Structure formats: C-alpha cells, structure tokens
Amino acid sequence: MIQGIDVGTSQRSLNFSLARALGFDVCYVKLGGSNTGARYVAPWYTSQVDRSRSVGMRVGHYWVPNPNLDVAGDGRFFAGNLRGWTGADFIVLDNERLDAAPRLLTDSEASVWFRTVRAATSAPYAQMFMYAGAADLRGRAWPEVRALGVKLIVAMYGQNDGSYPGEPNLGGRWDTWHGHQYTSQGSLGGVVIDLNRFKESAFDYSTSTAGDVTPIVDDTESDDDMKVFANAATNVWVVGGPGIWWPIPAGRGLDYERDYGAHITLSAEDFTARAAMYLSARIHDYGVFANVDTNLWVVGGPGMWYSIPAGEGGLWENWFGARQAVDGATFEKLRIGFVGLKVA
C-alpha cells in the first residue's frame, strides 16, 4: 500500500518534509471549488502543490463541486487553474455535500465534469478519481462514471481514531477501491490531517514514481551567497546561504573558510535569526524535534539535521515552532528521511 494525505486551507502550516520523511508518498491538494456558491481557487493551492512536489510527493488536484452551478463550467475552471501539471499527477472530484452545495452530483453530472476535464487536459480517465463517502457511494449507482474508467477514493473511518479500520464496504457500487481515506484525525507535527491508503494499481497510468517529479529549485543560489557563520555562545560553525544551513564538523572550519571566506561571528540570537532568514522560503518544511530517549534536540528539514546546543532550544522554537517530541526510532527515521544515512 502507498500512504497518502490530502490537504486544504486547514493544513496551510503542514511540514511537507516531515510527511515525506514519515513515509507519505502521495498528496492531493484542494485546487478549489464552487461549494460556497461561486467558483474559487483555494488560497493555499499553489503553495501546497509546490511544497508537496518539492519533497518528491506524487501530487493530486481536487475540486469540490456544487450542482447548482454549471458542472461543465466547473470542469473548465478546474482545468484552467491546474498548477504545474505533470504526467504523474492525478485529478480528484470531491463529490460530497459541503456548504452551499445542497446534494451530491448525480452519476450523470459527475460524468459531465470528468468528460469536460478530459477534453481540456487530455488526461486519461485512469488518471482521475471520484472521492465519495462510503454511505453516499452505496446510496446510488454510478454506471456512467464507472464506464469512463474513473477510479474511486472512498472515505470510511470506522472509529475515526487515526487507526486503520479495515477494508471499506462499497456495497457493490464499484468493482474495487483504489484509494481509502480512513481517518480525519491523523496528526503530522501537530497538524490534524486526513490519512489515506492507495493501492499500487491506483497510479498504473504512469510509470513515473513520486520521486521522479523534478523538485522546484531556487536558481538564484550560488556559492557567492554562502558564508561561514560561528555561534559566539557555543562556537558551533555552519555554512549558510539561501536554503542552506550546514553544520561544519569540528576542526574543519579552515577548509570551509577557504571556499566561502572568513567566518562571521554572531550572537546566539542572531545565529538562529540568520538561519530562519535563509530558510524562510520553506520555513514550514523545517521543525524542532526532540528525542525523548536522549533529550537531543535538532532542527530538521530538507538536507538539514542541525543539533541544537544545550540551552538554545527556546531560540530555535521561536523561529521554527514548538519542539515535537518523538521516540528514538522515529527520530532516526526522520534523520534518514531528511539527510540520508550521512551523519550531520
């Protein structure tokens, strides 16, 4: 099974690097909807697509419809606002009653939406999913949507306590499920989130894997932007620059000064502030983690695993949020997820 999440405005502060490091390979993001009575693009759609893609997750894009509006118009609006579409991405129609939407889309209406998106994007139907709650799914037949070859993401929570409740009951309305949203009470770094499981066959439309997606790179970065900084309180040295905060091993400072210039000594407060400035473009992808077995604190994120000197934890929490306490095994899993097997 492939582990996945889905996100919208409520998950705007999610640490996507943490999610990826913990084994979540798929993220479908709310593009927008018409459920409020007018069509809109969700305020965090672009950011969440870029952030999930940048850590190597397979990206989906979902739409919340309203049967009171023209369904084909919804489909054209959706297709016209897709962000950075790739052949590994997927499309989801979130067919549920929300806000001003008085009812589900019917089978025929949902079919119109999928056919409109297909015409606008040329995406195969195998790259599309209908999301529905298990009870809503069982409440009617879906012959037109099924005939297109659209796949199913079904929501069935059981006790909804974050654990997996077992196979969903489709009531014979679909041949099989490809995605199962099994709880709305997951938690990643303190952010409440829906958790999903996907069958391997969910993404058989493409040989691309999540990791094949090209990460977004800041091409303004160069060696000229990187400098050596020393913490006056602890004598910890790092190389810092846009998106970079690399600890320098003890005794290696001169080697790095040859490449990046003489070190700049900063107070502990300015040292942490400079780190936050360099990492600000993706600050939500970094966090403070505390190993409950050893009381070792670090700042972790993409390519970074910085051990926080004793007494400085509060300074780093001011910039990167409250520490997240994890056991030793999870701590090591995060380290490997962020920086691989190398020792920081």
C-alpha positions as YAML, in Angstrom:
chain: A
units: angstrom
residues:
- id: 1
  name: MET
  ca: [0.00, 0.00, 0.00]
- id: 2
  name: ILE
  ca: [1.03, 3.59, -0.66]
- id: 3
  name: GLN
  ca: [0.47, 6.11, 2.13]
- id: 4
  name: GLY
  ca: [-1.08, 9.47, 1.29]
- id: 5
  name: ILE
  ca: [-2.58, 12.66, 2.68]
- id: 6
  name: ASP
  ca: [-4.97, 15.31, 1.40]
- id: 7
  name: VAL
  ca: [-4.65, 18.98, 2.25]
- id: 8
  name: GLY
  ca: [-6.51, 22.28, 2.10]
- id: 9
  name: THR
  ca: [-6.53, 25.57, 3.96]
- id: 10
  name: SER
  ca: [-6.64, 23.89, 7.38]
- id: 11
  name: GLN
  ca: [-3.25, 22.30, 6.64]
- id: 12
  name: ARG
  ca: [-1.56, 25.53, 5.49]
- id: 13
  name: SER
  ca: [1.21, 25.15, 8.10]
- id: 14
  name: LEU
  ca: [1.91, 21.47, 7.37]
- id: 15
  name: ASN
  ca: [5.55, 20.40, 7.29]
- id: 16
  name: PHE
  ca: [5.64, 18.51, 3.98]
- id: 17
  name: SER
  ca: [9.19, 17.33, 4.52]
- id: 18
  name: LEU
  ca: [8.11, 15.72, 7.78]
- id: 19
  name: ALA
  ca: [5.22, 13.99, 5.99]
- id: 20
  name: ARG
  ca: [7.55, 12.66, 3.31]
- id: 21
  name: ALA
  ca: [10.14, 11.54, 5.85]
- id: 22
  name: LEU
  ca: [7.43, 9.59, 7.70]
- id: 23
  name: GLY
  ca: [6.53, 7.65, 4.57]
- id: 24
  name: PHE
  ca: [3.69, 9.61, 2.96]
- id: 25
  name: ASP
  ca: [4.35, 9.50, -0.78]
- id: 26
  name: VAL
  ca: [1.11, 10.99, -2.16]
- id: 27
  name: CYS
  ca: [-0.64, 14.31, -1.51]
- id: 28
  name: TYR
  ca: [-3.81, 15.53, -3.17]
- id: 29
  name: VAL
  ca: [-4.34, 19.26, -2.80]
- id: 30
  name: LYS
  ca: [-7.53, 21.30, -2.87]
- id: 31
  name: LEU
  ca: [-7.48, 23.35, -6.07]
- id: 32
  name: GLY
  ca: [-10.80, 24.98, -5.24]
- id: 33
  name: GLY
  ca: [-14.50, 24.53, -5.72]
- id: 34
  name: SER
  ca: [-17.92, 26.04, -6.21]
- id: 35
  name: ASN
  ca: [-19.33, 24.72, -2.94]
- id: 36
  name: THR
  ca: [-19.60, 28.25, -1.48]
- id: 37
  name: GLY
  ca: [-21.86, 29.38, -4.34]
- id: 38
  name: ALA
  ca: [-19.15, 30.84, -6.59]
- id: 39
  name: ARG
  ca: [-16.07, 29.31, -8.21]
- id: 40
  name: TYR
  ca: [-12.77, 29.95, -6.46]
- id: 41
  name: VAL
  ca: [-9.15, 28.79, -6.27]
- id: 42
  name: ALA
  ca: [-8.16, 27.76, -2.74]
- id: 43
  name: PRO
  ca: [-5.76, 30.31, -1.20]
- id: 44
  name: TRP
  ca: [-3.04, 27.79, -0.38]
- id: 45
  name: TYR
  ca: [-3.35, 25.65, -3.53]
- id: 46
  name: THR
  ca: [-0.26, 26.92, -5.34]
- id: 47
  name: SER
  ca: [1.94, 26.83, -2.26]
- id: 48
  name: GLN
  ca: [0.82, 23.35, -1.23]
- id: 49
  name: VAL
  ca: [1.31, 21.91, -4.72]
- id: 50
  name: ASP
  ca: [4.80, 23.40, -4.93]
- id: 51
  name: ARG
  ca: [5.78, 22.28, -1.43]
- id: 52
  name: SER
  ca: [4.50, 18.72, -1.82]
- id: 53
  name: ARG
  ca: [6.13, 18.41, -5.24]
- id: 54
  name: SER
  ca: [9.44, 19.82, -3.97]
- id: 55
  name: VAL
  ca: [9.82, 16.98, -1.46]
- id: 56
  name: GLY
  ca: [9.09, 14.35, -4.12]
- id: 57
  name: MET
  ca: [5.45, 13.51, -3.41]
- id: 58
  name: ARG
  ca: [3.05, 12.46, -6.14]
- id: 59
  name: VAL
  ca: [0.56, 15.34, -6.46]
- id: 60
  name: GLY
  ca: [-3.19, 15.24, -6.94]
- id: 61
  name: HIS
  ca: [-5.55, 18.16, -7.50]
- id: 62
  name: TYR
  ca: [-9.13, 18.09, -6.17]
- id: 63
  name: TRP
  ca: [-12.31, 20.07, -6.78]
- id: 64
  name: VAL
  ca: [-15.39, 20.47, -4.57]
- id: 65
  name: PRO
  ca: [-18.46, 20.92, -6.84]
- id: 66
  name: ASN
  ca: [-21.91, 22.47, -6.50]
- id: 67
  name: PRO
  ca: [-24.80, 21.04, -8.56]
- id: 68
  name: ASN
  ca: [-26.47, 24.48, -8.53]
- id: 69
  name: LEU
  ca: [-23.78, 25.71, -10.94]
- id: 70
  name: ASP
  ca: [-22.98, 24.55, -14.45]
- id: 71
  name: VAL
  ca: [-20.94, 21.38, -13.95]
- id: 72
  name: ALA
  ca: [-19.15, 21.71, -17.29]
- id: 73
  name: GLY
  ca: [-18.19, 25.26, -16.32]
- id: 74
  name: ASP
  ca: [-16.75, 23.88, -13.11]
- id: 75
  name: GLY
  ca: [-14.67, 21.43, -15.12]
- id: 76
  name: ARG
  ca: [-13.29, 24.12, -17.43]
- id: 77
  name: PHE
  ca: [-12.45, 26.37, -14.46]
- id: 78
  name: PHE
  ca: [-10.67, 23.48, -12.74]
- id: 79
  name: ALA
  ca: [-8.63, 22.59, -15.82]
- id: 80
  name: GLY
  ca: [-7.72, 26.22, -16.43]
- id: 81
  name: ASN
  ca: [-6.24, 26.60, -12.96]
- id: 82
  name: LEU
  ca: [-4.16, 23.42, -12.65]
- id: 83
  name: ARG
  ca: [-0.71, 24.16, -11.25]
- id: 84
  name: GLY
  ca: [2.36, 22.61, -12.89]
- id: 85
  name: TRP
  ca: [0.56, 19.56, -14.28]
- id: 86
  name: THR
  ca: [2.77, 16.52, -14.92]
- id: 87
  name: GLY
  ca: [2.12, 13.05, -16.25]
- id: 88
  name: ALA
  ca: [2.49, 11.65, -12.73]
- id: 89
  name: ASP
  ca: [-0.25, 13.88, -11.26]
- id: 90
  name: PHE
  ca: [-3.88, 12.90, -10.76]
- id: 91
  name: ILE
  ca: [-7.31, 14.55, -10.64]
- id: 92
  name: VAL
  ca: [-9.98, 14.13, -7.97]
- id: 93
  name: LEU
  ca: [-13.65, 15.15, -7.93]
- id: 94
  name: ASP
  ca: [-14.62, 15.53, -4.25]
- id: 95
  name: ASN
  ca: [-18.27, 14.52, -4.56]
- id: 96
  name: GLU
  ca: [-19.85, 15.36, -1.21]
- id: 97
  name: ARG
  ca: [-22.33, 17.80, 0.32]
- id: 98
  name: LEU
  ca: [-20.48, 20.87, 1.61]
- id: 99
  name: ASP
  ca: [-21.50, 24.45, 2.40]
- id: 100
  name: ALA
  ca: [-23.93, 25.79, -0.25]
- id: 101
  name: ALA
  ca: [-23.97, 22.54, -2.23]
- id: 102
  name: PRO
  ca: [-27.40, 21.02, -1.49]
- id: 103
  name: ARG
  ca: [-26.60, 17.48, -2.63]
- id: 104
  name: LEU
  ca: [-24.09, 15.24, -4.35]
- id: 105
  name: LEU
  ca: [-23.51, 15.39, -8.05]
- id: 106
  name: THR
  ca: [-25.51, 12.67, -9.75]
- id: 107
  name: ASP
  ca: [-23.78, 9.98, -11.78]
- id: 108
  name: SER
  ca: [-24.61, 11.89, -14.98]
- id: 109
  name: GLU
  ca: [-23.40, 15.23, -13.59]
- id: 110
  name: ALA
  ca: [-20.15, 13.73, -12.34]
- id: 111
  name: SER
  ca: [-19.64, 12.14, -15.75]
- id: 112
  name: VAL
  ca: [-20.01, 15.56, -17.41]
- id: 113
  name: TRP
  ca: [-17.36, 17.00, -15.08]
- id: 114
  name: PHE
  ca: [-14.87, 14.24, -15.86]
- id: 115
  name: ARG
  ca: [-15.51, 14.41, -19.60]
- id: 116
  name: THR
  ca: [-15.05, 18.19, -19.58]
- id: 117
  name: VAL
  ca: [-11.74, 17.92, -17.72]
- id: 118
  name: ARG
  ca: [-10.61, 15.18, -20.08]
- id: 119
  name: ALA
  ca: [-11.38, 17.38, -23.11]
- id: 120
  name: ALA
  ca: [-9.50, 20.31, -21.59]
- id: 121
  name: THR
  ca: [-6.41, 18.44, -20.37]
- id: 122
  name: SER
  ca: [-6.18, 15.24, -22.47]
- id: 123
  name: ALA
  ca: [-5.55, 13.41, -19.18]
- id: 124
  name: PRO
  ca: [-6.72, 9.78, -19.38]
- id: 125
  name: TYR
  ca: [-9.67, 8.74, -17.22]
- id: 126
  name: ALA
  ca: [-7.36, 6.29, -15.47]
- id: 127
  name: GLN
  ca: [-5.65, 9.39, -14.08]
- id: 128
  name: MET
  ca: [-8.91, 10.58, -12.49]
- id: 129
  name: PHE
  ca: [-10.67, 9.63, -9.26]
- id: 130
  name: MET
  ca: [-14.05, 10.27, -7.73]
- id: 131
  name: TYR
  ca: [-13.97, 10.79, -3.96]
- id: 132
  name: ALA
  ca: [-17.12, 9.84, -2.04]
- id: 133
  name: GLY
  ca: [-18.11, 8.86, 1.46]
- id: 134
  name: ALA
  ca: [-18.96, 5.17, 1.77]
- id: 135
  name: ALA
  ca: [-22.63, 5.82, 2.62]
- id: 136
  name: ASP
  ca: [-23.03, 8.28, -0.28]
- id: 137
  name: LEU
  ca: [-21.36, 5.82, -2.62]
- id: 138
  name: ARG
  ca: [-23.68, 2.99, -1.60]
- id: 139
  name: GLY
  ca: [-26.75, 5.22, -1.87]
- id: 140
  name: ARG
  ca: [-26.91, 5.20, -5.66]
- id: 141
  name: ALA
  ca: [-25.48, 3.57, -8.78]
- id: 142
  name: TRP
  ca: [-22.62, 5.11, -10.77]
- id: 143
  name: PRO
  ca: [-22.73, 3.42, -14.20]
- id: 144
  name: GLU
  ca: [-21.63, 6.40, -16.33]
- id: 145
  name: VAL
  ca: [-18.62, 7.35, -14.20]
- id: 146
  name: ARG
  ca: [-17.54, 3.72, -13.86]
- id: 147
  name: ALA
  ca: [-17.86, 3.20, -17.62]
- id: 148
  name: LEU
  ca: [-15.36, 6.01, -18.19]
- id: 149
  name: GLY
  ca: [-12.73, 4.12, -16.21]
- id: 150
  name: VAL
  ca: [-12.54, 6.67, -13.39]
- id: 151
  name: LYS
  ca: [-11.11, 5.22, -10.17]
- id: 152
  name: LEU
  ca: [-12.52, 5.52, -6.66]
- id: 153
  name: ILE
  ca: [-11.29, 7.11, -3.44]
- id: 154
  name: VAL
  ca: [-13.73, 6.14, -0.69]
- id: 155
  name: ALA
  ca: [-13.95, 7.69, 2.77]
- id: 156
  name: MET
  ca: [-14.76, 5.24, 5.56]
- id: 157
  name: TYR
  ca: [-13.44, 5.99, 9.03]
- id: 158
  name: GLY
  ca: [-14.71, 3.36, 11.44]
- id: 159
  name: GLN
  ca: [-13.88, 4.67, 14.93]
- id: 160
  name: ASN
  ca: [-12.00, 7.61, 13.34]
- id: 161
  name: ASP
  ca: [-9.23, 7.46, 15.92]
- id: 162
  name: GLY
  ca: [-6.31, 7.60, 13.50]
- id: 163
  name: SER
  ca: [-6.00, 3.82, 13.15]
- id: 164
  name: TYR
  ca: [-6.86, 1.79, 10.06]
- id: 165
  name: PRO
  ca: [-10.44, 0.43, 10.30]
- id: 166
  name: GLY
  ca: [-10.13, -2.28, 7.66]
- id: 167
  name: GLU
  ca: [-11.45, -2.62, 4.13]
- id: 168
  name: PRO
  ca: [-14.27, -0.22, 3.15]
- id: 169
  name: ASN
  ca: [-17.70, -1.59, 2.25]
- id: 170
  name: LEU
  ca: [-18.62, -0.47, -1.28]
- id: 171
  name: GLY
  ca: [-22.00, -2.18, -1.29]
- id: 172
  name: GLY
  ca: [-21.38, -3.48, -4.81]
- id: 173
  name: ARG
  ca: [-21.46, 0.04, -6.28]
- id: 174
  name: TRP
  ca: [-17.86, -0.11, -7.57]
- id: 175
  name: ASP
  ca: [-15.65, -3.01, -8.62]
- id: 176
  name: THR
  ca: [-12.87, -2.01, -6.24]
- id: 177
  name: TRP
  ca: [-11.40, 0.99, -4.46]
- id: 178
  name: HIS
  ca: [-8.02, 2.46, -5.33]
- id: 179
  name: GLY
  ca: [-7.80, 5.00, -2.52]
- id: 180
  name: HIS
  ca: [-9.18, 4.75, 1.03]
- id: 181
  name: GLN
  ca: [-9.38, 7.86, 3.21]
- id: 182
  name: TYR
  ca: [-9.50, 6.06, 6.53]
- id: 183
  name: THR
  ca: [-9.39, 8.84, 9.14]
- id: 184
  name: SER
  ca: [-9.80, 12.58, 9.50]
- id: 185
  name: GLN
  ca: [-7.91, 12.50, 12.80]
- id: 186
  name: GLY
  ca: [-4.36, 11.93, 11.65]
- id: 187
  name: SER
  ca: [-1.66, 14.20, 13.04]
- id: 188
  name: LEU
  ca: [1.60, 15.32, 11.45]
- id: 189
  name: GLY
  ca: [3.67, 17.71, 13.50]
- id: 190
  name: GLY
  ca: [0.58, 18.80, 15.41]
- id: 191
  name: VAL
  ca: [-1.47, 19.47, 12.25]
- id: 192
  name: VAL
  ca: [-4.74, 17.50, 12.05]
- id: 193
  name: ILE
  ca: [-4.98, 15.82, 8.66]
- id: 194
  name: ASP
  ca: [-6.83, 13.17, 6.65]
- id: 195
  name: LEU
  ca: [-4.85, 9.98, 6.08]
- id: 196
  name: ASN
  ca: [-5.23, 7.77, 3.00]
- id: 197
  name: ARG
  ca: [-4.05, 4.44, 1.65]
- id: 198
  name: PHE
  ca: [-3.69, 3.79, -2.07]
- id: 199
  name: LYS
  ca: [-3.33, 0.51, -3.90]
- id: 200
  name: GLU
  ca: [-0.27, 0.19, -6.11]
- id: 201
  name: SER
  ca: [-2.61, -0.01, -9.12]
- id: 202
  name: ALA
  ca: [-4.00, 3.46, -8.34]
- id: 203
  name: PHE
  ca: [-1.18, 5.02, -10.33]
- id: 204
  name: ASP
  ca: [-0.75, 2.47, -13.10]
- id: 205
  name: TYR
  ca: [-1.47, 5.21, -15.66]
- id: 206
  name: SER
  ca: [2.16, 6.31, -15.41]
- id: 207
  name: THR
  ca: [5.49, 4.63, -14.92]
- id: 208
  name: SER
  ca: [6.63, 7.78, -13.13]
- id: 209
  name: THR
  ca: [7.05, 7.48, -9.38]
- id: 210
  name: ALA
  ca: [6.65, 10.24, -6.86]
- id: 211
  name: GLY
  ca: [10.39, 10.68, -6.69]
- id: 212
  name: ASP
  ca: [10.65, 11.19, -10.46]
- id: 213
  name: VAL
  ca: [8.97, 14.59, -10.19]
- id: 214
  name: THR
  ca: [11.55, 17.31, -10.65]
- id: 215
  name: PRO
  ca: [11.89, 19.34, -7.45]
- id: 216
  name: ILE
  ca: [11.47, 23.10, -7.60]
- id: 217
  name: VAL
  ca: [14.91, 24.65, -7.33]
- id: 218
  name: ASP
  ca: [15.83, 28.21, -6.41]
- id: 219
  name: ASP
  ca: [18.14, 29.00, -9.29]
- id: 220
  name: THR
  ca: [19.22, 32.29, -7.72]
- id: 221
  name: GLU
  ca: [21.51, 30.44, -5.30]
- id: 222
  name: SER
  ca: [25.25, 30.45, -5.91]
- id: 223
  name: ASP
  ca: [28.44, 29.93, -3.96]
- id: 224
  name: ASP
  ca: [28.74, 33.71, -3.68]
- id: 225
  name: ASP
  ca: [25.62, 33.71, -1.47]
- id: 226
  name: MET
  ca: [27.10, 31.25, 1.02]
- id: 227
  name: LYS
  ca: [29.11, 32.26, 4.08]
- id: 228
  name: VAL
  ca: [30.62, 30.72, 7.20]
- id: 229
  name: PHE
  ca: [28.96, 31.69, 10.48]
- id: 230
  name: ALA
  ca: [30.09, 30.96, 14.03]
- id: 231
  name: ASN
  ca: [27.85, 30.96, 17.11]
- id: 232
  name: ALA
  ca: [29.68, 33.08, 19.71]
- id: 233
  name: ALA
  ca: [28.00, 31.27, 22.61]
- id: 234
  name: THR
  ca: [28.75, 27.69, 21.54]
- id: 235
  name: ASN
  ca: [31.47, 28.01, 18.86]
- id: 236
  name: VAL
  ca: [29.28, 25.96, 16.50]
- id: 237
  name: TRP
  ca: [30.18, 26.79, 12.88]
- id: 238
  name: VAL
  ca: [27.94, 26.41, 9.82]
- id: 239
  name: VAL
  ca: [27.87, 27.21, 6.12]
- id: 240
  name: GLY
  ca: [24.76, 29.27, 5.44]
- id: 241
  name: GLY
  ca: [23.06, 30.59, 2.33]
- id: 242
  name: PRO
  ca: [19.63, 30.65, 0.63]
- id: 243
  name: GLY
  ca: [18.01, 27.34, 1.59]
- id: 244
  name: ILE
  ca: [21.23, 26.11, 3.23]
- id: 245
  name: TRP
  ca: [22.33, 25.73, 6.88]
- id: 246
  name: TRP
  ca: [25.03, 23.04, 7.05]
- id: 247
  name: PRO
  ca: [26.92, 22.30, 10.29]
- id: 248
  name: ILE
  ca: [30.71, 22.24, 9.87]
- id: 249
  name: PRO
  ca: [32.45, 19.30, 11.59]
- id: 250
  name: ALA
  ca: [34.77, 20.25, 14.44]
- id: 251
  name: GLY
  ca: [38.26, 21.05, 13.20]
- id: 252
  name: ARG
  ca: [37.15, 21.66, 9.59]
- id: 253
  name: GLY
  ca: [36.44, 25.39, 9.82]
- id: 254
  name: LEU
  ca: [39.56, 26.47, 7.91]
- id: 255
  name: ASP
  ca: [38.66, 24.20, 4.99]
- id: 256
  name: TYR
  ca: [35.29, 25.90, 4.63]
- id: 257
  name: GLU
  ca: [36.76, 29.39, 5.08]
- id: 258
  name: ARG
  ca: [38.99, 28.74, 2.05]
- id: 259
  name: ASP
  ca: [35.88, 28.17, -0.06]
- id: 260
  name: TYR
  ca: [33.44, 30.65, 1.46]
- id: 261
  name: GLY
  ca: [35.53, 33.33, 3.17]
- id: 262
  name: ALA
  ca: [36.42, 34.18, 6.76]
- id: 263
  name: HIS
  ca: [33.81, 33.24, 9.34]
- id: 264
  name: ILE
  ca: [31.35, 35.78, 10.70]
- id: 265
  name: THR
  ca: [30.76, 35.56, 14.45]
- id: 266
  name: LEU
  ca: [27.15, 36.05, 15.57]
- id: 267
  name: SER
  ca: [25.40, 36.03, 18.93]
- id: 268
  name: ALA
  ca: [23.18, 33.01, 19.61]
- id: 269
  name: GLU
  ca: [20.08, 35.13, 18.90]
- id: 270
  name: ASP
  ca: [21.45, 36.46, 15.59]
- id: 271
  name: PHE
  ca: [22.70, 32.99, 14.65]
- id: 272
  name: THR
  ca: [19.20, 31.50, 14.87]
- id: 273
  name: ALA
  ca: [17.65, 34.54, 13.18]
- id: 274
  name: ARG
  ca: [20.08, 34.20, 10.26]
- id: 275
  name: ALA
  ca: [19.18, 30.51, 9.88]
- id: 276
  name: ALA
  ca: [15.47, 31.39, 9.81]
- id: 277
  name: MET
  ca: [16.09, 34.09, 7.20]
- id: 278
  name: TYR
  ca: [17.93, 31.71, 4.88]
- id: 279
  name: LEU
  ca: [15.28, 29.01, 5.26]
- id: 280
  name: SER
  ca: [12.28, 31.36, 5.24]
- id: 281
  name: ALA
  ca: [11.06, 30.41, 1.76]
- id: 282
  name: ARG
  ca: [10.19, 26.96, 3.12]
- id: 283
  name: ILE
  ca: [10.20, 27.55, 6.86]
- id: 284
  name: HIS
  ca: [7.14, 25.33, 7.34]
- id: 285
  name: ASP
  ca: [9.18, 22.41, 6.00]
- id: 286
  name: TYR
  ca: [11.55, 22.61, 8.98]
- id: 287
  name: GLY
  ca: [10.87, 21.89, 12.62]
- id: 288
  name: VAL
  ca: [12.38, 21.34, 16.05]
- id: 289
  name: PHE
  ca: [12.48, 17.68, 17.06]
- id: 290
  name: ALA
  ca: [13.38, 16.31, 20.49]
- id: 291
  name: ASN
  ca: [14.48, 12.72, 21.08]
- id: 292
  name: VAL
  ca: [12.67, 11.70, 24.28]
- id: 293
  name: ASP
  ca: [15.17, 8.89, 24.86]
- id: 294
  name: THR
  ca: [18.28, 11.12, 24.82]
- id: 295
  name: ASN
  ca: [16.89, 14.68, 25.12]
- id: 296
  name: LEU
  ca: [18.84, 15.60, 21.98]
- id: 297
  name: TRP
  ca: [17.17, 18.48, 20.13]
- id: 298
  name: VAL
  ca: [17.64, 19.23, 16.43]
- id: 299
  name: VAL
  ca: [16.30, 21.43, 13.68]
- id: 300
  name: GLY
  ca: [15.38, 19.08, 10.85]
- id: 301
  name: GLY
  ca: [14.23, 19.64, 7.29]
- id: 302
  name: PRO
  ca: [15.25, 19.03, 3.66]
- id: 303
  name: GLY
  ca: [19.00, 18.43, 3.70]
- id: 304
  name: MET
  ca: [19.33, 19.69, 7.28]
- id: 305
  name: TRP
  ca: [19.81, 17.99, 10.64]
- id: 306
  name: TYR
  ca: [21.27, 20.58, 12.99]
- id: 307
  name: SER
  ca: [21.95, 19.63, 16.61]
- id: 308
  name: ILE
  ca: [20.78, 22.42, 18.92]
- id: 309
  name: PRO
  ca: [23.29, 23.26, 21.66]
- id: 310
  name: ALA
  ca: [22.09, 22.88, 25.25]
- id: 311
  name: GLY
  ca: [20.21, 25.92, 26.45]
- id: 312
  name: GLU
  ca: [19.35, 27.24, 22.96]
- id: 313
  name: GLY
  ca: [16.19, 25.23, 22.34]
- id: 314
  name: GLY
  ca: [13.90, 28.18, 23.02]
- id: 315
  name: LEU
  ca: [15.67, 30.35, 20.46]
- id: 316
  name: TRP
  ca: [15.07, 27.81, 17.72]
- id: 317
  name: GLU
  ca: [11.45, 27.21, 18.81]
- id: 318
  name: ASN
  ca: [10.82, 30.94, 18.38]
- id: 319
  name: TRP
  ca: [11.55, 30.58, 14.66]
- id: 320
  name: PHE
  ca: [10.65, 27.00, 13.80]
- id: 321
  name: GLY
  ca: [7.78, 26.28, 16.19]
- id: 322
  name: ALA
  ca: [7.39, 24.27, 19.37]
- id: 323
  name: ARG
  ca: [9.50, 21.14, 19.62]
- id: 324
  name: GLN
  ca: [7.95, 17.86, 18.54]
- id: 325
  name: ALA
  ca: [8.86, 15.07, 20.95]
- id: 326
  name: VAL
  ca: [9.47, 11.71, 19.27]
- id: 327
  name: ASP
  ca: [10.92, 8.39, 20.35]
- id: 328
  name: GLY
  ca: [14.40, 7.31, 19.33]
- id: 329
  name: ALA
  ca: [13.27, 5.13, 16.43]
- id: 330
  name: THR
  ca: [11.15, 7.89, 14.90]
- id: 331
  name: PHE
  ca: [13.98, 10.39, 15.48]
- id: 332
  name: GLU
  ca: [16.35, 8.21, 13.46]
- id: 333
  name: LYS
  ca: [13.73, 7.67, 10.75]
- id: 334
  name: LEU
  ca: [13.35, 11.44, 10.42]
- id: 335
  name: ARG
  ca: [17.12, 11.94, 10.25]
- id: 336
  name: ILE
  ca: [17.45, 9.42, 7.44]
- id: 337
  name: GLY
  ca: [14.45, 10.92, 5.66]
- id: 338
  name: PHE
  ca: [15.91, 14.43, 5.78]
- id: 339
  name: VAL
  ca: [19.64, 13.86, 5.22]
- id: 340
  name: GLY
  ca: [20.03, 10.19, 4.32]
- id: 341
  name: LEU
  ca: [22.50, 7.93, 6.06]
- id: 342
  name: LYS
  ca: [25.17, 10.57, 6.46]
- id: 343
  name: VAL
  ca: [25.96, 11.79, 9.95]
- id: 344
  name: ALA
  ca: [25.49, 15.56, 10.38]
...
